[in-house]
């Protein structure tokens, strides 16, 4: 049931992303193609899935918020395009395909990322059956997560940390922004859209923070022991770029223990939710055994 629901909702997101993207007929063709290339390149669609699952946990059908879920995936797609740029992580492959700048050139890739980020907020305004007050709260969640206090700030720390051994606290701060912020925005936004009370929102926020931590630690582990074919990108890039990770600052075994502790804490945060939160419970447990 867990994997079937994920698969079915990912398919809904895929379809809706294309619908929303095609609502911009005036786009210059090369720019449109570059946006579509990265937005429709597959992936787990994890952030929109989390947004919908958080709404489910508050006993509201998450599919009611497919538009908002699609918007947050556009922000994620933008971030991947920019992360892969030569001035950032300088990656040639993403999800087993050439990165955007390798196909369309660096300038168009930058513009495609910019366009997806701004399109996300246009799409978000099309979310129906939500009050303006609630929508403003979600806009704040999205914009904070994408900005200097979130992904951009985390990426900045990442760039400043290249070639240096950084402290565990700096590493955690970096990933709370670069990776964790958008997970947190997805989960909090789903809960807010569904009308969560303060206790529910606080619990789901803790879940989100622990989910992001577990995701990043397992990502660091996979960069060392993962399979390149499954991951769709080269392994060993952290070591090649002399980056500090949860593995390099501790060890594989310690990192695995840290990931397990984060998963346990995430599940514990949901103790006052019923079966409606089972998908979230299974999803965070899935992180420990993922291979991509």
C-alpha positions, 0 to 999 in steps of 0.5 A, spaced: 500 500 500 505 504 501 509 504 495 502 503 491 500 510 494 507 513 492 507 511 485 500 513 484 501 520 487 507 521 483 504 519 477 498 525 479 504 530 480 507 528 473 501 529 469 500 536 473 507 539 472 506 538 465 499 541 465 502 547 469 508 548 465 504 548 458 500 554 461 506 558 459 505 558 451 509 565 450 515 562 453 521 562 448 522 555 445 529 553 448 528 556 455 521 552 455 525 546 453 530 547 458 525 548 464 521 541 461 528 537 461 529 538 468 522 538 471 520 532 467 526 528 468 523 523 473 525 523 480 522 520 486 517 527 487 518 526 494 517 533 496 510 533 493 508 527 496 510 529 503 506 535 502 500 531 500 502 526 506 502 531 511 495 533 509 493 526 510 495 526 517 491 531 519 485 527 516 484 531 509 485 528 502 492 530 500 490 530 493 486 536 494 493 540 494 496 537 488 497 544 485 501 546 491 505 540 491 506 541 484 509 548 485 514 545 491 517 540 486 518 546 481 522 549 486 526 543 487 527 542 480 530 549 480 535 548 485 537 542 482 539 546 475 543 551 479 546 546 484 549 542 478 552 549 475 560 549 474 560 555 479 556 550 484 557 543 484 559 542 477 556 536 476 555 532 469 549 528 470 543 528 474 538 522 475 542 518 469 542 524 464 546 530 462 545 536 467 541 542 464 547 546 463 551 540 459 545 540 454 542 547 454 548 551 456 550 555 462 546 561 461 540 558 459 540 553 465 541 559 469 535 562 466 531 555 466 532 555 474 530 562 475 524 561 471 522 555 475 522 558 481 518 564 479 513 559 476 512 555 482 509 562 486 504 563 480 502 556 480 501 556 488 496 562 487 492 557 483 491 552 489 483 552 489 479 552 495 484 555 500 483 562 504 487 567 502 490 567 509 492 560 509 495 561 502 499 567 504 502 562 510 504 557 505 507 562 500 511 564 506 513 557 508 516 556 500 519 563 500 523 562 506 525 555 505 528 557 498 531 563 500 537 566 504 535 562 510 534 556 507 536 553 500 540 559 498 543 560 505 545 552 505 548 552 498 552 558 500 555 555 506 557 549 502 561 553 497 565 556 503 566 550 506 569 547 500 576 544 501 575 545 509 574 540 514 568 543 518 565 542 524 559 538 525 554 544 527 556 547 521 555 541 517 548 541 520 546 548 519 548 547 512 544 541 510 538 544 514 538 549 509 540 546 503 536 539 504 532 540 510 528 547 508 524 544 503 522 538 506 520 542 512 516 547 507 513 541 504 510 538 510 508 544 514 505 547 508 501 540 507 499 541 514 497 548 514 493 547 507 489 542 511 488 546 517 492 543 522 492 545 529 498 548 533 500 541 536 499 537 530 503 542 526 509 542 531 509 535 531 509 535 524 515 540 524 519 535 528 518 530 524 520 534 518 526 536 521 528 529 523 526 526 516 531 531 513 536 529 517 535 522 516 535 523 508 541 527 508 545 522 512 543 516 508 545 521 502 552 521 504 552 514 506 550 512 499 555 517 496 560 512 499 557 505 498 552 506 493 551 504 486 552 509 481 547 506 476 541 506 481 543 513 484 543 516 477 549 520 478 557 519 480 559 516 487 565 518 491 564 526 489 564 528 496 571 525 497 573 528 490 571 535 492 574 534 499 567 535 502 565 534 509 559 529 510 556 525 516 561 520 513 567 523 513 566 527 520 564 520 523 564 513 520 560 509 516 557 505 522 556 512 526 553 515 520 548 509 520 547 510 527 545 517 526 540 516 521 537 510 525 536 515 531 533 520 526 528 516 523 526 513 530 525 520 533 521 522 526 516 516 528 516 518 535 514 525 533 507 522 530 505 518 536 499 522 537 497 521 530 493 515 528 493 510 522 492 517 517 500 518 518 502 511 517 505 513 510 509 518 513 512 513 518 513 508 512 516 513 508 521 515 513 523 508 515 524 507 507 530 512 508 534 507 511 534 502 506 534 506 500 539 505 494 537 511 490 
